[in-house]
Amino acid sequence: MSGTAAGERESVWVLGAGLAGCEAAWQLACRGFRVRLMEMKPRRYSPAHTYPGFAELVCSNSLKAARLGSAAGLLKHEMARLGSLVVRCALETSVAAGGALAVDRFRFSDAVTEKIRRHPNIQVVPGEVKVLPEDGFGVVATGPLTSDALAADIARRVGKEYLSFYDAAAPIVSFDSIDRERVFFAARYGRGEDDYINCPFTKEEYERFYTALTGAESAPLHEFDRFDRTPNPASPSVYEGCMPIEVMARRGADTIRYGPLKPVGLTDPRTGRRPWAVVQLRRENQEGSLYNLVGFQTNLKFGEQKRVFSMIPGLERAEFVRYGVMHRNTFLDSPRLLNNAFQLREEPRLFFAGQMTGVEGYIESAASGIQAGLNLARLLAGRELLRLPGETMLGALAGYISDSSVKDFQPMGSNMGILPPLEERVRDKSKRYLTMAQRAMKALEQCLEQAGEVPLPGLENALADWGKDEGTE
């Protein structure tokens, strides 16, 4: 499309003033575009929100680790380099939290709100939006609790089969942390190219695991998170098969052994016999660095997941890059809909950002808003979209949510497992992660220079001390 002088278009809009929406609006406004930021608060609140300010933190007040040599720390460094409003306000309102960046949640929200409202290029438009604007260019960042009416309109536009209402995700482990001496590669009945990693149980191992699983403690659910109710009865795309593995197990000792842990069609090459039960791991990404536990959607507390699932043969020392979750979360089947610029493939005037794209977590949501807003600004200026290299954390997340090879798509947070491995193996994990982070920052600098993208000023040295700590998450 032809370039447009900054400020000429009045129809640049952003839906939602959460972390992602505020970042997107900030990127656009700071590049001279006039933005209508539409937010339903304070006229209407979602079931999870209570504070009238923007960028409200609903759960924890922590933005995770601050170290460069950690996934969360690396992502914040990248965000700062891109002029993040969220990182700026977090540093202004931080509270003591050891190695994490935590904030006074109300002062943080107030700081974001003040900067957004005071920006001369941002017009805040209060009130609920029930349908996507039919004109102009914009960013949809309405969050995991998008209102039913707007969710229905998004489903109508992208296809109902491409919008989910529940994040019923199984845990994911790093391939390098699996004990390959205790597992074997095979597909049932020899079908496929040994696509699965199989963790075989003996009868005694299974009984110990079953006892631990059925006695483990579940995380409490909010009313709006309950997976046994329908948030939008009018939509047939509501996910109704959210049966946690621990709930299924409590129906009887053999229920999961005849379900997701069934050993039929498999032979353990070490014994030459069929195992008593088998947990299968399926590749999560093309590189094969991540594997998910098939059929293990769960509502157990994270600590309980680590304790119980580490009893699975071969996973005794597994590194869980994400734990299973089960809660209300409106999200797109992004690999079928979005490119790695967070742009809707079939309707390029629309960008999506935040948790509804399949990124999981506060900073991940904010980071996606940066990329969506920055790319919309470049699109309006007639410039090529900025596609960050896969060595960066934001580039890897963008690649994950747009990777059409990903099956049964579920949201993903920042983790070192989604970055490409180093050319030379570094055995010490702390040094390996720090080296990967330093590689990421170098790749980001080169990408921005080649794209002619001048980062927004103000955060150049704000995070300088973080990179001195070589610790991991």
C-alpha positions in Angstrom: 0.0 0.0 0.0 1.1 3.6 -0.5 2.6 5.5 2.4 0.5 7.8 4.6 1.8 10.8 6.4 1.6 10.3 10.2 -1.5 11.7 11.6 -3.6 11.8 8.4 -5.7 8.8 9.2 -8.3 9.4 11.8 -9.5 5.8 11.8 -6.5 4.2 13.6 -8.0 2.5 16.7 -7.0 0.2 19.5 -9.6 -2.0 21.3 -8.7 -2.6 25.0 -6.6 -0.6 27.4 -4.9 -3.5 29.1 -1.2 -4.1 28.9 -1.2 -5.0 25.2 -3.6 -2.3 24.1 -1.7 0.4 26.0 1.6 -0.7 24.4 0.1 -0.7 20.9 -1.5 2.7 21.4 1.8 4.1 22.7 3.8 2.8 19.8 1.4 4.4 17.3 1.0 7.7 19.2 4.7 8.2 19.7 5.2 7.8 15.9 2.8 10.6 15.2 -0.5 8.7 14.5 -3.7 9.8 16.2 -5.2 6.8 18.1 -8.7 6.2 19.4 -8.2 3.9 22.4 -11.5 2.2 23.2 -12.0 0.7 26.7 -15.2 -0.4 28.3 -14.0 0.4 31.9 -15.3 2.1 33.9 -18.7 1.8 32.3 -18.5 -2.0 32.4 -16.0 -4.4 34.1 -15.1 -8.0 33.2 -15.6 -10.6 35.9 -11.9 -10.3 36.8 -11.4 -6.5 36.9 -12.3 -4.0 39.6 -9.9 -1.1 39.2 -10.8 1.8 36.8 -7.2 2.3 35.7 -5.6 0.9 32.5 -3.2 -2.0 32.5 -4.8 -3.5 35.6 -2.8 -6.5 37.0 -5.5 -9.0 38.0 -3.4 -11.8 39.6 0.2 -11.4 40.7 1.9 -8.0 40.9 5.2 -9.6 39.6 6.4 -9.2 36.1 8.8 -12.2 36.7 12.6 -12.4 36.7 14.7 -9.4 36.1 17.9 -11.2 35.0 19.0 -10.9 31.4 19.9 -14.6 31.5 16.3 -15.6 32.0 13.4 -15.8 29.6 11.4 -13.1 31.3 14.4 -10.9 31.9 15.4 -11.2 28.2 11.9 -10.3 27.0 11.9 -7.2 29.2 15.3 -6.1 27.8 13.9 -6.5 24.3 10.8 -4.5 25.3 12.9 -1.7 26.8 14.9 -1.5 23.6 11.6 -1.1 21.7 10.4 1.7 24.0 8.0 -0.2 26.2 5.6 1.9 28.2 4.9 -1.1 30.6 8.6 -1.5 31.4 9.0 2.3 31.9 6.0 2.4 34.4 7.1 -0.8 36.1 10.5 0.7 36.9 8.8 3.8 38.2 6.5 1.9 40.6 8.6 -1.1 41.5 8.6 -2.7 44.9 11.2 -5.0 46.5 10.9 -8.5 45.2 14.3 -10.1 45.2 15.4 -10.9 41.6 12.0 -10.1 40.1 10.5 -6.9 38.8 7.3 -6.5 40.9 5.2 -3.4 41.1 2.7 -1.6 43.3 -0.2 -2.6 41.1 -2.3 0.5 41.7 0.5 3.0 41.3 1.6 1.0 38.2 -1.9 1.2 36.7 -2.2 4.9 37.6 1.2 5.6 35.9 0.2 3.9 32.7 -3.2 5.6 32.7 -1.7 9.0 33.2 0.8 8.7 30.4 -1.8 7.3 28.0 -4.3 10.1 28.9 -1.7 12.8 28.7 -0.4 11.8 25.3 -1.7 14.4 22.7 -2.2 11.8 20.0 -4.4 9.4 22.1 -8.1 9.9 22.5 -9.6 7.6 25.1 -13.2 6.5 24.1 -15.0 4.8 27.0 -17.7 2.2 26.6 -18.1 -1.4 25.4 -17.4 -2.3 21.8 -19.6 -5.1 20.7 -18.5 -5.4 17.0 -15.2 -4.8 15.3 -15.0 -1.4 13.5 -15.7 -1.9 9.8 -13.4 0.9 8.7 -9.9 2.0 9.3 -6.9 0.1 10.7 -6.6 -1.1 14.2 -5.3 -3.5 16.9 -7.6 -5.8 18.8 -6.3 -6.3 22.3 -9.4 -7.1 24.4 -7.8 -9.8 26.5 -8.6 -13.3 27.7 -12.0 -12.2 29.0 -13.2 -10.5 25.9 -16.9 -9.8 26.2 -19.3 -12.3 24.8 -20.7 -10.0 22.2 -17.3 -9.0 20.8 -16.1 -12.5 21.0 -19.1 -13.6 18.9 -18.3 -11.0 16.3 -14.6 -12.0 16.1 -15.7 -15.6 15.7 -18.1 -14.6 12.9 -15.2 -12.7 11.2 -12.5 -15.3 11.5 -14.6 -18.5 11.6 -16.1 -20.0 14.8 -13.7 -23.0 14.6 -10.8 -20.7 15.1 -11.8 -19.1 18.4 -11.6 -21.0 21.7 -12.9 -20.1 25.1 -10.9 -22.3 27.4 -7.2 -22.6 27.8 -7.1 -26.3 28.7 -3.4 -26.9 28.3 -1.1 -29.8 29.2 2.4 -29.3 30.6 5.3 -28.8 28.3 8.9 -30.1 29.0 12.2 -29.4 27.3 13.5 -32.3 25.2 17.0 -32.0 26.7 15.7 -32.7 30.2 14.1 -36.0 29.3 16.0 -39.1 30.4 16.3 -41.0 27.1 17.5 -44.1 28.8 14.0 -44.6 30.3 11.8 -43.7 27.3 11.4 -44.9 23.7 10.3 -43.4 20.4 7.4 -45.0 18.7 3.9 -44.5 17.3 1.0 -46.8 18.1 1.0 -49.9 15.9 4.1 -48.5 14.0 2.1 -45.8 12.3 4.1 -42.7 11.6 7.8 -42.0 12.0 8.1 -42.7 15.7 6.4 -39.4 16.3 5.9 -39.9 20.1 8.2 -40.2 23.1 6.8 -42.9 25.3 7.2 -43.1 29.0 6.4 -46.7 30.1 5.1 -47.6 33.5 5.4 -50.9 35.4 2.4 -51.8 37.4 4.1 -50.7 40.6 5.2 -47.4 39.2 1.8 -46.7 37.8 0.1 -47.4 41.2 2.4 -45.0 43.0 1.8 -42.4 40.3 -2.0 -42.9 40.4 -2.1 -42.5 44.2 -0.1 -39.3 44.0 -2.2 -37.9 41.2 -5.6 -38.5 42.8 -4.4 -37.0 46.1 -2.8 -33.9 44.6 -4.1 -30.4 45.4 -5.9 -28.5 42.7 -5.7 -24.7 42.2 -8.8 -22.8 43.2 -11.0 -21.6 40.3 -12.9 -18.3 40.0 -16.5 -18.6 39.0 -15.7 -17.3 35.5 -12.9 -19.8 35.2 -15.0 -22.9 35.8 -14.7 -25.4 32.9 -18.1 -27.0 33.6 -20.1 -24.0 32.5 -20.6 -22.3 29.1 -19.5 -18.7 28.9 -21.3 -18.1 25.6 -24.2 -20.5 25.0 -24.8 -19.0 21.6 -21.4 -20.1 20.3 -20.9 -23.7 19.3 -17.1 -23.2 19.4 -17.0 -23.3 23.2 -14.5 -26.0 24.4 -16.5 -28.5 26.4 -13.9 -31.3 26.7 -12.0 -29.8 29.6 -11.6 -33.0 31.7 -8.5 -32.5 33.9 -6.4 -35.7 34.1 -6.7 -35.7 37.9 -10.5 -35.6 37.7 -10.6 -38.4 35.1 -8.3 -40.5 37.3 -10.6 -40.2 40.3 -13.2 -42.1 38.4 -11.3 -45.3 38.9 -7.8 -46.8 38.9 -8.1 -48.0 35.3 -9.9 -45.0 33.8 -6.8 -43.1 32.5 -5.0 -46.5 31.8 -7.7 -47.1 29.2 -7.7 -43.5 28.2 -4.7 -41.1 27.6 -2.3 -43.6 29.2 -3.4 -46.7 27.3 -0.4 -48.8 26.2 -2.1 -50.6 23.3 -0.1 -50.8 20.1 3.2 -50.1 21.9 6.1 -52.4 22.8 8.8 -51.4 25.1 12.1 -52.4 23.3 13.9 -52.8 26.6 11.5 -55.6 27.8 9.9 -56.7 24.5 6.5 -56.4 26.2 3.6 -54.0 26.3 3.9 -51.6 29.3 1.3 -51.5 32.0 0.6 -47.9 31.1 2.3 -45.2 28.9 2.5 -41.4 29.0 3.1 -40.1 25.5 4.9 -36.9 24.7 4.2 -35.1 21.4 6.5 -32.7 19.7 5.4 -29.1 20.4 7.5 -27.3 17.8 9.3 -28.0 14.5 12.8 -27.9 16.2 11.7 -30.7 18.6 13.1 -28.8 21.6 9.7 -28.9 23.4 7.3 -31.8 24.0 3.8 -31.8 25.6 2.3 -34.5 27.8 -0.6 -35.8 25.7 -4.0 -35.7 27.4 -2.6 -34.1 30.6 -4.7 -30.9 30.7 -4.8 -30.2 34.5 -5.9 -27.9 37.2 -3.3 -29.0 39.7 -1.2 -26.4 41.5 2.1 -25.8 39.7 4.1 -27.3 42.6 1.9 -30.4 42.6 2.4 -30.8 38.9 6.2 -30.7 39.3 6.0 -33.3 42.2 3.5 -35.7 40.6 4.5 -35.5 36.9 8.2 -36.0 37.8 7.1 -39.5 38.9 6.5 -40.4 35.2 9.4 -42.6 34.0 11.9 -40.5 32.1 10.6 -37.2 33.5 12.3 -37.4 36.9 14.5 -34.4 36.1 12.3 -32.8 33.5 12.4 -29.1 33.0 8.8 -27.8 32.8 8.8 -24.8 30.5 5.2 -24.3 31.2 2.7 -26.0 33.5 -0.8 -27.1 32.6 -3.6 -24.6 33.0 -7.3 -24.7 32.8 -9.2 -21.4 32.9 -11.4 -19.1 30.8 -9.3 -17.6 28.1 -10.6 -16.4 24.8 -7.9 -17.0 22.3 -7.5 -17.4 18.5 -6.1 -20.4 16.7 -3.4 -18.0 15.7 -1.2 -20.4 13.6 -4.1 -20.5 11.1 -5.0 -16.8 11.3 -2.0 -14.6 12.1 1.4 -14.0 10.7 4.5 -13.3 12.8 3.8 -9.6 12.7 0.5 -10.3 14.7 -1.4 -9.3 11.6 -4.6 -11.1 10.4 -3.6 -12.8 7.2 -7.0 -12.5 5.5 -7.7 -8.9 6.6 -4.3 -7.1 6.8 -5.8 -3.9 8.2 -6.4 -5.8 11.5 -3.7 -6.7 14.0 -4.3 -8.7 17.2 -2.3 -8.5 20.5 -2.3 -9.8 24.0 -3.4 -13.1 25.4 -6.0 -13.6 22.8 -3.2 -14.3 20.3 -1.9 -17.2 22.4 0.9 -15.5 24.3 0.6 -16.3 28.0 1.5 -13.8 30.7 1.7 -10.1 31.6 4.9 -9.2 29.8 4.3 -11.5 26.9 0.9 -9.7 26.3 2.6 -6.3 26.6 5.4 -7.3 24.2 2.9 -8.5 21.6 1.2 -5.1 21.8 4.5 -3.4 21.1 5.0 -5.5 17.9 1.4 -5.1 16.8 1.4 -1.3 17.3 4.9 -0.8 15.7 3.9 -2.9 12.7 0.6 -1.1 12.2 2.6 2.2 12.2 5.0 0.8 9.6 2.1 -0.5 7.5 0.4 2.9 7.5 3.7 4.6 6.6 4.1 2.2 3.6 7.1 0.4 5.2 7.8 -3.3 5.3 6.6 -5.0 8.4 9.1 -5.7 11.2 9.6 -9.4 11.7 11.9 -10.0 14.6 14.6 -12.8 14.4 13.8 -16.1 16.0 16.9 -15.7 18.3 15.0 -13.0 20.2 12.3 -13.9 22.7 9.6 -11.8 21.1 10.6 -13.1 17.7 10.4 -16.7 19.0 6.9 -16.0 20.5 5.7 -14.4 17.3 7.0 -17.4 15.4 5.3 -19.9 17.8 1.9 -18.3 17.5 2.1 -18.1 13.7 3.7 -21.5 13.1 1.2 -23.5 11.0 2.9 -26.8 11.9 1.7 -26.4 15.5 -1.2 -28.7 16.1 -3.8 -28.4 18.9 -2.6 -24.9 19.5 -2.4 -23.7 23.1 -1.0 -20.5 24.6 2.7 -20.2 25.4 4.7 -17.9 27.7 8.3 -16.9 27.3 10.8 -19.7 27.9 14.3 -20.5 26.7 13.1 -23.7 25.1 11.5 -21.8 22.2 14.8 -20.2 21.2 17.0 -22.0 18.7 19.9 -23.8 20.3 23.4 -22.4 20.3 25.9 -23.6 17.7 28.2 -24.8 20.4 26.8 -26.7 23.3 27.2 -25.0 26.7 26.6 -27.5 29.5 26.2 -25.0 32.3 22.6 -23.8 32.1 23.2 -20.4 33.6 25.9 -19.6 31.1 23.9 -21.2 28.3 20.9 -19.0 29.0 23.0 -15.8 29.4 24.8 -16.6 26.1 21.4 -17.1 24.4 20.2 -13.8 25.8 23.3 -11.9 24.6 22.8 -13.4 21.2 19.2 -12.2 21.2 20.0 -8.6 22.0 22.7 -8.6 19.3 20.2 -10.0 16.8 17.6 -7.4 17.9 20.0 -4.5 17.4 21.0 -5.8 13.9 17.3 -6.2 12.9 16.4 -2.7 14.0 19.3 -1.2 12.2 18.6 -3.0 9.0 14.9 -2.1 9.2 15.7 1.6 9.8 13.7 1.5 13.0 14.7 4.1 15.5 13.7 2.8 19.0 11.7 5.2 21.2 13.9 7.1 23.6 14.0 6.9 27.4 14.9 3.4 28.4 18.4 3.0 26.9 20.2 2.5 30.3 17.2 1.6 32.5 18.0 -2.1 32.6 21.7 -2.0 32.4 22.3 -3.6 35.8 20.1 -6.6 35.0 22.5 -8.2 32.6 25.2 -8.5 35.3 23.4 -11.4 36.9 24.1 -14.7 35.2 21.3 -16.6 37.1 18.4 -18.3 35.5 14.7 -18.2 36.3 
